[in-house]
Amino acid sequence: MHSIARASTATSFPTEQLLDATAASSRTWTFTNSETGRPVTVTCMQGCTDDHTQDIATPTHPIDIACWSDQDGDTTLPIDPNTGTVEDLAVLATRIQVDPFSQVVAHRLPYACVEIVQENYIAVDPDGLLSVINTLAGRLHAMRRTHADLVRVRAEYVEREARVEGHVDRIIAAITTPTAEVQV
């Protein structure tokens, strides 16, 4: 079971949602629904690291309420976003999020947010996350093949260029030194 916010009867959303009985570290807090003016009590999902201070301090629309965990690390790659300037952008970061009052019913349960490239996310359920993992694993396998091909092709290229340069050096030596013997 996952910790889901308990919705207020002042909204058109379900009045009772399951709460995780083991969510001892979950925070419970109240915000003012900006549509109704009524208080709504929310219990964060276990592991929520979002700072809800602003939600508590000002009237908020329920759809804007979200809980999430910290991302699983920052990995960046130097990417040129078609501007001519390379930027270090975050790639493939994931976090767990729940939007307890979302119009997308599936987002009322914790789901994975996968940041493909900085500020570009896809939202997936557990099966969807496994699909993303499998897709990326396939791409990783393909990238490893490409890496092996690159190493091989590069070595062959360097070797060929060295042979060509060697031949050129010998030909130049033969042209500049009339008595030199050239073997090609």
N, C-alpha and C positions, 0 to 999 in steps of 0.2 A: 504494500500500500504506500501511496505517496501523500505527502502533506499538501492538502488543497485548501484554499481559503474558504471560509464559511461565508456565503453570500448573504446579504441583507434582504429582507422581504421587500424592501423599497425598490429593488431592481427587478427587471424581467427575467433574471437569471435564477437557476435553481436555488432554493432556500437552504438546502442541506447538501453539502459535499463531504466526502470522506476525509477524515483527518488521520494522519499517521499516529498510531498510539505510541510509537517509539520516538516521536519527534521531540524529545526532551529539550533539545537545543534550539528548537524553532521559536521564533519570536512572534508574539501576538500584539497587534497594534490596531488603531482605529483611524480611519480617514473620513472626511466629510464628502459624501457623494455630491458632486457639483450640479447634478441634475435635480436631485430631490432635497438637498440640504440635510439629509439624515446621515447619522454616523453609520459606518459599516466597519465591522471588525474583521480583520484578516489575520490568518496565521501563516507565516512564511513557510515555504517548503524547507525541509531539513537541509542544511548546508547553504542557505541563502546568504549571500554576501552583499546584496544590494542595500544601499543606505536609503531608507524610506522617509528620511527627515522631511523632504519637500512634500511627499505625499501626505504626511501627517499634518504639516503646517498649513497647507492651502487646500481649498476644495479641489477635488480631483475627480475626473470621470473614471468610472470603474474600468473601462477598457484600457486606461493608461497604467493600471497597476500590473506590475510584473515582478517576479522573484527570479534570481539567477545565481548560479555559483560562479566563482572565478573561473576564467578560462584556464585551460590545461597547459598554459605556457605560451610564451611569445616566440614564434619562429618567423623570421623575416627573410625575404629574398629581395635582391635589387631588381626592381621591375620598372620598365619605362611604360607608363600609362598613356602612350601615344602623345607625349608632350615634348619628347626630345630630351627629357631630363630623367635620369634614373633615380628612383626613390626606394628606400627600404620599406616594403609593405608587409604587413602581417599576412601569413598564409596558413591555412588548415588548422586554425585554432577552434576548439570546441568548448562549449559550456552547456550546462543544464539550465533550462528556463521553464517557468510556468506562468501563464497569463490567466489567472483564475476567473476573469470575467470576459474573456475573449469571445468574439462572435464565432470564431473557429473552435468548435467544441473540442477537437483533438488537442488544442493548445491549453485547455483547462487542466490537462495532465502534464506532468513534467515531460519535456521533449528536449532533444539535442539541437543546439544551434551551431551549425558548422560554418565558420567564416572561411569561405573558399579563398578569397583575397580581401584584404582590408576593406571593411565596410560593405561587403557583399556576402550575405548569409543565405543559407537554406535551412528550413525548419523541418525536422524529421522525427518520427516516432522511433522506438527501438528497432523495428524491422527496417525502417528507412535508413537509420544510422548504420546498421549492418550492411545494407546495400551500398551505402557510400564507402564504407570500409573496404568492401569487396571490390568496388569499382576502382578505388585508389590503389588497392593491393595489385589489381591487374595492371594499372598504369605504372605502378612501381616496378612490377615485373618487366613490363615493356621498356621502362626507362633503364633498368639494369641491362637489358639486352642491347639497348642503344648505347649505353656506356661501354659495354664490352666491344661492340662494333666500332665505336669511336676510338677506343684504345688501339684496336687492331688496324683500322684504316689509317689512323694517325701515324702509327709505327711504320706501316707500309709506305705512306706518303713521305715521311722523313727519310726512310731508307732509299726510296726511289730518287728523291731530290738529292741526296748525298751522292748516289751513283751518277746522276746527271751532272751535278757540280763537279764530280771527280773526272768525268769524261770531258767536260768543258775545260777544266784546269789542264788536263793532258793535251787537249787540242790546242789551247792557247800556248802551252809550253812548246808544242811542236811548231806552231806558226812563228813564235818569237825566237825559237832556237832551231835553226835549220838542221842541225845534226842530231837532234833528239829523235828517238824512235817512239812512235805513238802506237799503242795497242788499244783498239776499241772493241 
